[in-house]
């Protein structure tokens, strides 16, 4: 009875673990989709700038101020940026369809209203005790499996004792109980000894050995689950720590790239630099802005992964 109750607890914990996995997948897919939408907005902004440059370059080419090579360069940037925009649209469609499946909707026609992702990242305090991993439903399921296996070892050991009816007919005490401790009782005779578990051909010994083996297996599975939990937490903590430094460095790169684009545009308009230098500056700024957005997205995804590794929702005040 105890083992069956523990089995039910383990199954319920595994169900909760599956729910947690789906919730994390929904959150991570949603954040990645929003990030791609923001990245697409950056590419569209750059595309508009390239198209404006192409228009001006074509006007200057018609006036004889620039060579055809300058027009070809800008046309190349416009076409390449259009290709990147279509690639991002394809990735958005795949994530949108995946999100539809996760929330139980039909992929066709599924859409999300425009929105920006500016949620505050939860902060996990340092020195989180290892006992917090007991919140993980998969660890709880493994622990319940160990306890159930221990209970079944006790059942296998109890099978060595003779089976005596505790109650007789009509709810009265069995007459065997009164003679149990009488040396002359027939229940301790040769006939009864031949029916004891000692003479079952090793069946009960094998059952006890099997129960102990299953206990060892449950203990090994529990240990492996705990080690996996520690690894997942450490992975996400390390990722968040490194991503924080990467985000700061990338922000500096974006600021420098934006300043370089501003200076190159001014110098190009004054005829001090070539068009190629301006295009390189714009390309570098777009690349750094997209990388900064990708780092930010990685922080969101790692945070969701950490919350999942810790067993669910995290309250910093608790």
C-alpha positions in Angstrom: 0.0 0.0 0.0 2.8 2.4 0.9 4.7 1.5 -2.2 1.6 2.0 -4.4 1.0 5.4 -2.8 4.6 6.4 -3.5 4.3 5.2 -7.1 1.3 7.5 -7.5 3.3 10.4 -6.0 6.2 9.7 -8.4 3.8 9.7 -11.4 2.2 12.9 -10.3 5.7 14.5 -10.0 6.6 13.3 -13.5 3.4 14.9 -14.8 4.3 18.1 -13.1 7.8 17.9 -14.6 6.3 17.5 -18.1 4.1 20.5 -17.5 7.1 22.5 -16.3 9.0 21.5 -19.5 6.2 22.6 -21.7 5.9 25.9 -19.8 9.6 26.6 -20.3 9.4 25.7 -24.0 6.5 28.1 -24.4 8.3 30.9 -22.7 11.6 30.4 -24.5 9.9 30.0 -27.9 7.8 33.2 -27.3 10.9 35.2 -26.3 12.9 33.9 -29.3 9.9 34.9 -31.6 9.8 38.4 -30.1 13.5 38.8 -30.6 13.3 37.8 -34.2 10.5 40.4 -34.7 12.8 43.0 -33.1 15.7 41.9 -35.3 13.5 42.1 -38.4 12.6 45.7 -37.4 16.4 46.5 -37.3 16.9 45.0 -40.7 13.9 46.9 -42.2 15.3 50.1 -40.7 18.7 49.4 -42.4 16.9 48.5 -45.6 15.1 51.8 -45.7 18.5 53.6 -45.2 20.1 51.6 -48.0 17.2 52.3 -50.3 17.5 56.0 -49.6 21.2 55.8 -50.3 20.5 54.0 -53.6 18.1 56.7 -54.7 20.6 59.4 -54.0 23.4 57.5 -55.6 21.3 56.9 -58.8 20.5 60.6 -59.0 24.2 61.4 -58.6 25.1 58.8 -61.2 22.6 60.4 -63.7 24.2 63.7 -63.0 27.7 62.3 -63.6 29.0 62.8 -60.1 29.7 59.1 -59.3 30.6 56.0 -61.2 28.3 53.1 -62.0 30.3 51.0 -59.5 28.9 53.1 -56.6 25.4 52.3 -57.8 26.2 48.6 -58.1 27.6 48.5 -54.5 24.4 50.1 -53.0 22.2 47.8 -55.1 24.2 44.8 -53.7 23.6 46.0 -50.1 19.9 46.5 -50.8 19.5 43.0 -52.3 21.5 41.4 -49.5 19.5 43.1 -46.8 16.2 42.1 -48.5 17.5 38.5 -48.4 18.2 38.8 -44.7 14.8 40.2 -44.0 13.2 37.2 -45.8 15.4 34.8 -43.9 14.2 36.3 -40.6 10.6 36.1 -41.8 11.1 32.4 -42.5 12.5 31.8 -39.0 9.6 33.8 -37.5 7.1 31.5 -39.3 8.8 28.4 -37.9 8.8 29.7 -34.3 5.2 30.9 -34.7 4.1 27.5 -35.8 6.1 25.8 -33.0 4.4 28.2 -30.4 1.0 27.4 -31.9 1.6 23.7 -31.3 2.9 24.3 -27.8 -0.3 26.2 -26.8 -2.5 23.7 -28.5 -3.6 25.8 -31.5 -3.5 25.3 -35.3 -0.4 26.6 -36.9 -2.3 28.0 -39.9 -3.5 31.5 -39.0 -1.8 31.7 -35.6 -0.3 35.1 -35.0 0.7 37.4 -32.1 0.1 41.2 -31.8 3.2 43.3 -32.1 4.9 43.8 -28.7 8.4 44.6 -27.4 10.2 42.3 -25.0 11.4 44.4 -22.1 10.7 42.2 -19.1 13.0 42.5 -16.2 15.2 39.5 -15.7 14.7 37.8 -12.3 17.9 37.8 -10.1 18.8 34.5 -8.4 20.8 35.4 -5.2 24.2 33.8 -4.8 24.7 30.8 -2.5 21.3 29.2 -3.2 21.2 26.1 -0.9 21.3 22.7 -2.7 18.1 21.7 -0.9 16.2 24.1 -3.3 16.6 21.3 -5.9 14.0 19.3 -3.9 11.5 21.7 -5.6 12.2 20.0 -8.9 9.4 17.5 -9.7 11.8 15.1 -11.4 14.0 14.9 -8.3 10.8 14.4 -6.2 9.7 11.6 -8.5 13.1 9.9 -8.2 13.0 10.2 -4.4 9.5 8.7 -4.3 10.7 5.8 -6.4 13.5 5.1 -3.9 11.1 5.1 -1.0 8.7 2.8 -2.9 11.6 0.4 -3.7 12.5 0.4 0.0 8.9 -0.5 0.9 9.0 -3.4 -1.5 12.2 -4.7 0.0 10.3 -4.9 3.3 7.5 -6.7 1.6 9.9 -9.2 0.1 11.5 -9.8 3.5 8.1 -10.3 5.2 7.3 -13.0 2.7 9.7 -15.3 4.7 7.3 -15.5 7.6 4.4 -18.0 7.6 1.1 -16.6 6.5 -1.5 -16.9 9.3 -5.1 -15.7 9.1 -5.7 -12.9 11.6 -9.4 -13.3 11.4 -11.6 -16.4 11.1 -15.0 -16.7 9.7 -17.7 -14.2 10.7 -15.0 -11.8 11.9 -13.9 -13.9 14.8 -10.2 -14.5 15.7 -8.7 -17.4 13.9 -8.3 -20.5 16.1 -4.7 -20.9 14.7 -3.6 -17.8 16.7 -4.3 -19.5 20.0 -2.1 -22.4 19.3 0.7 -20.4 17.6 3.1 -20.5 20.5 2.2 -23.9 21.9 5.1 -26.3 21.2 2.8 -29.2 20.8 0.5 -27.3 18.5 0.0 -28.9 15.1 0.9 -25.6 13.4 4.5 -26.2 14.4 4.6 -29.8 13.3 6.4 -31.4 10.5 3.6 -30.8 8.1 3.5 -27.1 8.8 7.3 -26.8 8.5 7.2 -28.3 5.0 4.8 -25.5 3.9 7.0 -22.7 5.3 8.8 -20.3 2.9 12.1 -22.1 3.7 11.1 -24.9 1.4 9.9 -22.9 -1.7 12.9 -23.7 -3.9 14.5 -20.3 -3.5 11.6 -18.3 -4.9 11.3 -15.9 -2.0 15.1 -15.4 -1.8 15.1 -14.5 -5.5 12.2 -12.1 -4.9 14.1 -10.4 -2.1 17.2 -10.2 -4.2 15.2 -8.7 -7.0 13.6 -6.1 -4.7 17.1 -5.1 -3.4 18.4 -4.8 -6.9 15.4 -2.6 -7.8 16.2 -0.5 -4.8 19.9 -0.1 -5.9 18.6 0.9 -9.4 16.3 3.5 -7.9 19.1 4.9 -5.7 21.4 5.1 -8.8 18.6 6.8 -10.8 18.0 9.3 -7.9 21.7 10.1 -7.7 21.9 10.6 -11.4 18.8 12.9 -11.3 20.3 15.0 -8.6 23.6 15.3 -10.4 21.7 16.3 -13.6 19.9 18.9 -11.6 23.1 20.4 -10.2 24.6 20.4 -13.7 21.6 22.2 -15.3 21.6 24.9 -12.5 25.4 25.4 -12.9 25.1 25.6 -16.7 22.5 28.3 -16.6 24.2 30.3 -13.8 27.5 30.2 -15.8 25.6 31.2 -18.9 24.0 34.2 -17.2 27.2 35.3 -15.7 29.1 35.2 -19.0 26.2 36.7 -20.9 26.1 39.7 -18.5 29.7 40.5 -19.4 29.1 39.9 -23.1 26.0 42.2 -23.1 28.1 45.0 -21.6 30.8 44.6 -24.2 28.3 44.4 -27.0 26.6 47.6 -25.8 29.9 49.4 -26.1 30.4 48.0 -29.5 26.9 49.2 -30.6 27.7 52.7 -29.3 31.0 52.8 -31.1 29.5 51.5 -34.4 26.7 54.0 -34.3 29.2 56.8 -33.8 31.3 55.5 -36.7 28.3 55.5 -38.9 27.4 59.0 -38.0 30.9 60.3 -38.7 31.2 58.3 -42.0 27.9 59.7 -43.2 29.0 63.3 -42.5 32.4 62.8 -44.1 30.8 61.1 -47.1 28.3 64.0 -47.6 31.3 66.4 -47.6 33.2 64.2 -50.1 36.0 63.3 -47.6 35.5 59.5 -47.8 34.2 57.0 -50.3 30.9 55.4 -50.4 32.4 52.1 -49.6 33.5 53.3 -46.2 30.0 54.5 -45.4 28.5 51.2 -46.4 31.0 49.3 -44.2 30.1 51.5 -41.3 26.4 50.9 -41.7 27.0 47.2 -42.1 29.0 47.1 -39.0 26.4 49.0 -37.0 23.6 46.7 -38.1 25.7 43.6 -37.3 26.5 44.8 -33.8 22.9 45.8 -33.1 21.7 42.4 -34.1 24.3 40.7 -32.0 23.3 42.8 -29.0 19.7 41.8 -29.5 20.8 38.1 -29.8 22.8 38.4 -26.5 19.8 39.9 -24.8 17.6 37.1 -26.1 20.1 34.5 -24.8 19.8 36.1 -21.4 16.1 35.7 -21.4 16.3 32.1 -22.6 19.0 31.2 -20.0 16.9 32.8 -17.2 13.9 30.7 -18.2 16.2 27.7 -18.2 17.5 28.5 -14.7 13.9 28.9 -13.4 13.1 25.5 -14.9 16.3 24.0 -13.4 15.3 25.2 -10.0 11.9 23.6 -10.2 9.6 26.4 -11.4 8.7 29.9 -10.5 11.2 31.8 -8.4 10.4 34.4 -5.8 13.4 36.5 -4.7 11.6 37.5 -1.5 11.2 33.9 -0.3 
